[in-house]
Amino acid sequence: MLQAKETMTDGQYAIGVDVGGTHTDLIMATPSALIRSKAFTTHGNYSEGILRAIGLAAEQVGKSTEEVLTNCRAFVNGSTIVTNAITELRGAKVGVLITRGFKDTFRLAGGARTREYDDQLQVPPPEVVARDCIVEIAERVDSSGSVIVAPDVEELRVGARALKANGVEAVAVCFLWSFQNPANELLAKEVLTEEFPEAFVTLSHATHPVIGEFPRFMTAVFNCLSHRATTRYIEGLRSELGRAGFAGAMTFFQGIGGSIGIDAVEETPITLMQSGPAGGVMGARQIAEKLGIRNVLVGDMGGTSFDTAVLADLTPTVAREAAFGAYRTGINILDIVSVGAGGGSLAWLDGRGVPQVGPHSAGSEPGPACYGRGGTRPAVTDANVILGLIDPDNYLKGAYKLDVNAARNAVDAEIGRPLGWSTERAAAAIYDLAVIEMANALRMVSVERGYHPRDFTFFSYGGGLGLFAVEICRRLGCPNIIVPDNCSAFSAYGVLTADYVRQYNRTVNWALDDPSQAGQVNAALDEMLAQACADALSENIDADALEIERRGDFRFLGQVHEVSQPIPDGPLTATNASELAAAFPAVYEANYGEGTAWDGSPVVLVNISVKAVFRREKPAGREQEPISDAAPPEPVAVRRIFQPFLREQTDVPVYAEADVPPGTTLHGPCIVDVGDTTLYVPSGATCARDRYFNFSLTLNG
Amino acid sequence: MDMMTKDEFDIIDVEVHQKSIRNIASEMAVTLMRTSGSPVVTDAKDFSTSILDHKVEQLGFAGHVTFHVSTAVAGVEAVLRNTRIEDIAPGDGFICNDPHTSGAIHQGDVGIVMPFFAQGEIVGWGYVNAHLLDVGGSAVSGFAAGAFDNYSEALAFPAVRVIREGRIDEQWQRFISNNVRMAGTVINDIRSMIAANNVGSRRIAAMIDEIGLDRFRQLNEQGKCLSEKAMRDIISRLPDGTYDSSDWVEYDGRGIEGLHEIRVRLLVRGDEMTLQFRGGPQVNCFINGAWPAVVGQSWTTILAQLAYDIPVNAGIWRPITFDLGPSGTLVNSVAPAPVTMSHIQTGMRVNKLLADVFSQACSLSEDPVIASRVASQSAQDQTYFTAFGMDRRNGQPTVAFPMSVGMSTGGPAQTNSDGMEVYAAQCMSGCDMPDVELEETSQPGMILWRRVAQDTGGAGVTRGGLGVDTAMAILHCDRMNGGAYTNTALIPPRGSVGGFPGAAGYWKQWRKTNLVELLDRHVFADIDTIAGEVPQTTATVTDFEVVRGDIYHVIHGGGGGLGDPLRRDPGMVARDVSDGFVSADMARDIYGVILDAKGAANTAATAARRSEIRKARIGDTPRAAVAEDAPLFAPLKVDQGHWRCTACGEDLGRSRGNWRDNAVATEAEVSVRFAALHSQVRHRKDGDPVMMREYYCPGCASSLSVDIALDSSPPTAAPRIGEYDPYPDNLILNS
């Protein structure tokens, strides 16, 4: 579908949204401030919730929705639509043309055995393409890229018609070795264009030109699956925002971090996978850069899960070939580890009588027991209410009144009574276990990748994490915590401040001891660069303004997994090759220990990637010169809480966020009420507010 | 040791500690996987990592391959038998790959043991095990199908030090490089195992720095207690009693179709259980089991079926006794018994035996969770080949060991689901099937197809997982030599609680084919265009030879079914037919489902067909109907001292006797019966025939059990609830 090019306007507003499963968060940049708002997500017609959030933000600056949108220069979308389509396997009806002999590829799923020992979990994966929508084509390319059998055009026609007759909306063309020689897939595309022009078509070599057919095919299939939801989302939003006067640039935030335009999204909607959580990671990066912090651990606690990622030297790690359930793909997204420890995660006793938290969640219906909507099983939020960390009368600015007794009953029944513990001790145990789950997830992204948390600053955001951040960091030995301004809508902030980012990958398999292949690799690099420039231009970005990063995946000949390294600029030469090969063993041993490099094995450059980044201007948040020697504010209340770490009841002051200007330092134990979220500063921790209104928490000793 | 005082924060500290140990073991596994160059490790996940304490008790285990629960302990014990602990320094590493002396499963699975030091003493051990691409000897990767004794099988290291200061000893490296095929890959995998142990060593040392050695040890002990308690709790929910099962290990590599019986007896008493294994005298081919394989594979099934959510540590060993009977038998062999298929032949029979006895016990349990753990036998079919030759493209030596071919077997039917495809073997948790493009990169040939094999899954309320039909053509070598293997050609996997057996796997070699010509002429090569000769061979071929253009073609077996197939939802059967997983013939003849023109189940015709099948089962119109709420996965119960059919209440005799004596029994040679049921198993030409024995309720004609046994075997024993009747210690079965 052809799109009219977005026209850039000089409007004074820019808007970022994060359309999540429950809430649509919004951050709007005005010339002087960042405004945040929140509305319920409206599944079915997302524009509705988005417009409501815009309306709430407009109200705060005394404007109408139309006034804001007419003066809006950029609208950036972070959205869960593709994540939902893929995790729920609900989307466009997908058809597949596949090499004859291999129609069962999706059923076999590259082997769906999981690591769990439980045989009842070793079951066939859910169906992702209906079996009557998979058509085999007699075609074959071999491992050297030679066409052994070209597809018969008539067979392709029959296949295309069959898919059309079955009501397919999108077709993935999945031929073996197509990344080596795309001729057969291209021929299929030609026939599809003639026979079935209305179908959305994805060629496996086009979305992921990398060896390994299962992840490549799955990428194409998931791209097709995501197509309908994305198209509807875009069409709905364009027309409704357009009707309200929006004429700015609409872009979309990708799971790799960074945004792209509508044309690119319509071609490869799959890049929106994990769009929202990636927004938070990139937002943390922005703030950290501003604060001069180089090493960052991020944590985002929502209702059902806790997401975490690491940025060493401000560089997020990337999960290559991300898997969704049994399905491995070729998608590169920010490496975000998710564990089932959110506010709604349920506590239970396992077969050994040991309390556990998650991964099952009370969800939003019935929700934690304290919501009073019929939930009877204890959730993490129930424990927080019992401990006094959440004010039951003032939850989410008083939007809900929480039922403390329901929380106590649920905790008693599931944990307290079976173990003979008091309600508070049981609640403290639930709190602790949530802390442990989150700390373990943070260990996974830090310690297990060779980083020590003590060298990192923890960025804590999302509605519920302020109650846990200090205790998590106590377990990790990570002394510094930032709770950024706007932490409750932080992913939207990250989405709004996103740069333009596109990444291109290619398999080259260059054994570095053979300089004769350099030409081929350089040709591939040139093609990828040209593509990067053309794509940027189509979004009105000048090629000269692009930052280009070139990386290579290296391994010793015979290995299967690679170690990623930057590759030098300019055409690669034999000298480059021998330098890269000579440097590789040290890089490798830094990862895996001395004596482990494969002495004597040639080094292979397996894949090359080109990442093109255009740095967009960042909206300024609020800023205020810190007051030196600020007097401690007056608490708005004193509350009795049970401090989980100390296992004791304490009366603690509660401060209102507005009473804590930059320059103020608070000493734990205390609680800071931020309206849509709460900070718990335990004994032994201090909480200062910096010039950008971020809270900076420090664990003493 | 005593349970600690029940302070809640201790329990949680223990849990945190347990998770940390497990994380470290997992990190060791990730390191191995990331650094290895062998698809055996990276895709098939044929490796494991363990952490043990100074007492050589398990602390944590990150199996992919679960049978290494046993080899980790045995490997470190072997190190300490051979080397004084004072003589072991940081960075030392020992190699263990001999079932007879260093606790290995088979010679191809190489364990590297390294000490973990902290505060100047040995505080624990790392054990990393990986299946190496080769270990020398008469066949690739140690699968010495023709060997008569262990000396002619492969190199076998009795826990010797070959690593010092974290580096492979140069002299030894030279020796090993001169004795294995693909020396580079083998040496590099050993380096990867060192890297994995390095990670474990660093992490454990850091942990002890943080919490202190005393606390580390205290938490370890408490963790073992928690796992022990959980294991005891599970056992106590199995009905006390004596449960029996038999299976037969196959070998026809010398032209005689040998079937060697092995038996298990499960004795449950309170919160403890004993597993007694007995077999005939050890034999002179590579199928013998030894302690590591028999005990290790026992752990595989215990973990998969019963103890799936208990942290693996020494605690789970405490309530279980393994009794392997006299030494020198098939289940407890000693040198010079050849053992390179120990884990696959005798070992994978152990999985089938235990699936059977555990399912018998589970089906009689009143605990709903335990009752739901009934499962059929998985295919456990390892039909594959290995071969060695020279790559015609570069003149370099190359090995064929296509992992995707070996692992594409059907899984066991579960009470919650049909079995899965590409289940591989039960012990191979987390294994992936290598992509065609990766196989065509590392293997000297081309994968021609990879299809689900229709009708291979055993029929039942839930169906066994299906096998895969796949073929690889040899293209890049003019000639390759090696071995071809099948372990379940004659004895198919059984169903459970009235479910039917799955198909057995088989293979064929297409010779003198037109394949190269087809490729040259740009004609698509598929089953309908390939021509060639398919000679009859034994299931195991000791002198396997392939030449360029030959095709290795395998149709893998499926898992057994669970429950009476006449009670499978007709809609699911119709779906299976339209998906191509089950033929309309099998739907009609085993499931009793008749499809209409659109492929949906015809309700009236199906009901009529199912009545017809019931009548045929017992030779008469059933006098009782199946109760609507009759349990699907527990056809029998003991009620007031009698066996009863749970579908109609029929009395099947005193519970001290065998209910089979009072059931309607039909018996036929298994390959004949399978042909009528549209399934497949090899016909045994010589010796005692293999029989399929079906037992039906005389009242309602429900399927109670479908047994597989030799013609001369007595009827399969029934459980004896409340009885504790161990085998004699000195029992040796007839050969």
Interface residues (C-beta under 8 A of the other chain):
Chain A: R100 G101 F102 K103 D104 T105 R107 L108 A109 G110 G111 A112 R113 T114 R115 E116 Y117 D118 D119 Q120 Q122 V123 P124 R131 D132 A138 E139 R140 D142 S143 V147 I148 V149 A150 L176 W177 I211 G212 E213 F214 P215 D350 G351 R352 G353 V354 P355 L419 G420 W421 R425 A429 D432 L433 I436 N440 R443 M444 V447 E448 F556 G558 Q559 V560 H561 Y592 G593 E594 G595 T596 A597 W598 G600 S601 R647
Chain B: K6 E8 F9 I11 I12 V14 E15 V16 K19 S20 N23 E27 V30 T31 M33 R34 T35 S36 G37 S38 P39 T42 D43 G63 H64 T66 E165 G166 R167 I168 G184 T185 N188 R191 S192 I194 A195 N198 V199 R203 L226 S227 K229 A230 D233 I234 L303 A304 Q305 A307 Y308 D309 I310 S372 R373 A375 M407 S408 G411 P412 Q414 T415 N416 S417 D418 G419 M420 E421 V422 Y423 A424 Q426 M428 S429 G430 C431 D432 M433 D435 V436 E437 L438 E440 T441 M446 L448 W449 R450 R451 V452 G465 V468 L519 H522 V523 F524 A525 D526 S578 D579 G580
